[in-house]
């Protein structure tokens, strides 16, 4: 079972909670046991799992990414000027695997699945693939 979904971003750097989309995909396919892979096929965006209770966590993470990978660096040579976005997406990663048990995603109490935009705003495509029954 594979689904394709779109994420519309509004800012250059943004973390969008896609947990509900993935939960609905699992529920709609009546999956009881297995795993779901959430994948982002873009070189300047990624997927992560992190806290979804306190919005300051997202703000802090995006700020720290900017501190670690400044948008304008005098030695960057990539002609598009978005080397920082490539660095951030490589740090976050392109996919996450989430276990499905008794029809539910196995996530910690405070965890959510995030699409991480680092070169927006854009319309992005992501995929989710269920492995199991």
N, C-alpha and C positions, 0 to 999 in steps of 0.2 A: 504494500500500500504506500503510495507516494502522493503527496500533495505539493502544489506550488502556491505560494502566497506572496502578496505584494506588501511592502512596507513603504509608506510615504514619509519622508523625513523633511523637517522644516528648518534645520540648522546645520552648520558645518559639522559640529560634534554633538552627538545626541545618543542617548540610550533609551530604546523603546521596549517596553515590556511586552513580549509576545507569548507569555505563558498561557493565557486564555485561548489563543489560537491553537496552540499545541494540545491543550487539554480537550478542546472541542474536536480536533482531528482524531484523537484517541477514542473519545466517547462515541463519535459518529461511526467509527469503524468497529465498535464493540470489541476492542482489544482488551483481553484480561491479563495476559502475561507477555513480557517481551521487553523491547526497548524501542525508543524513537531517536532517530538521528536528526538533528536540526542543522542545516547546512546553508552557508552563505557563499555564493559563487562570485564574490566581488573582491578585488584586491585592496580596496580602501574601506572595507567594512568587515564586521565579524559577528560572532555569536559568543556570549558568555553567560554564566550562571553566577548570580550574586544576590545580595540582599535586596528585597523589594519592599521593605517596611518603611524605611527612613529615606526620603528623597535626597537628603544630604549626601548619602553614599554615592549616588550617581554624580552629583555635582562635584564631590571631592575626587572621584575617580577621573572624571573628564579634566578637571583642573590639573591633577597630577600627571595625566598623560601629556597635557600641554607643556607642563614644566619639563618633563623628561624628553619629549619630542617637540621642540618648538616649531611652529609653522614656518617661520623664516629663519633659515640657518645659512650663513654665508658660504659654507662649503658644499651645500646640496647642489647637485648638478642635474637632477631629473628635470627635463624641460617643461613638464606640466606644473611644476612647483608644488606638488603634493606629496613629497617624500615623507613628511610627518604622518600623513594618513596611511601610507604603506607600512610605516614602522608600527603605528598603533594597531592596525589590523593584524599584523604578524604577531604582535604581543598577545592580543586577545585570542586569535585563532579563528578558523573558518567554520568550525562545527562543535557541537556538544552532543553527547550521548546521555539519554535519560532513561533509567529503568522504569518499566511499567509493571506494577504489582497490583493485583485485584482491581484492574481497570483504572488505576490512578497513577499519575506520575510520582515517582519517588524523589521528592525534593525536601530539603530541610524546611523547618518552620518558617524561616525568613527568606527562603530562596525563590528567585524568579528567573525566567529565561529572557535574556535581553538581546535584541538586535542592536549592534553598536555601529553607528554612522560616524565616519571620520572625514568625509569629503562631500558633505551635502550642501544644500538640500538636494535630494534626488528621489526618484521612484526606484525602489530596489526589489529584486526578486529573491525569494528564499525557498528552500525545499524542506520538507519533513518526510522521513521514510520510517515506516514501522517495520520492525523485525520481530516476528513472533506471531502469536495467535490471539 
